[in-house]
Amino acid sequence: MTKGKQDKLTRLKRIAGQVRGVAQMVADDRYCIEVLHQVQAIKAALAKVESAILKDHAACCVSEAIASGDADQQRDKFSELIDLFEKVRR
């Protein structure tokens, strides 16, 4: 397993723990602002993982499509990215 992949999995496991912690906070009727701070931390951590995965995709899949010279494959990869960015904007 590559270091990058291991780093992403470690982050995701940490995020899963944070989510379980927030669920327990809600169950324990913790102060709403404390819960919201933890939710914001989870969102920020997910954004970092998302960014790392996107960078990997660009460095690997998209660059391979460009190097292949296959116009259909290039359009497919470009369309995937456009679809992803459109979903983020919603």
C-alpha positions, 0 to 999 in steps of 0.5 A: 500500500502506498504512503498516500493511500495509507494517509488517506485511510488513516484520515478517514478512520480518524473522521469515522471516530469523530463522527461516532464522537459527535453521535455520542455528544448528541446522545449525551445532550451536549451543548449545541455549539460544542457539537457544531464545532466538532461537525465543522472539524469533520467537514474540514477533515473530509475536505482535506481527504477529498482534495487529496483524492482529487489531486491523485485523480488528476495526477494519475487518471487524467494525466494518463488520459492526456498522455494516451492521445485518445480523445474519447478517454480525454473527454470522459475524464474531463466530463467526470471532473465537470460533473464533480464540480457541478455537484459541489456547487449545488 
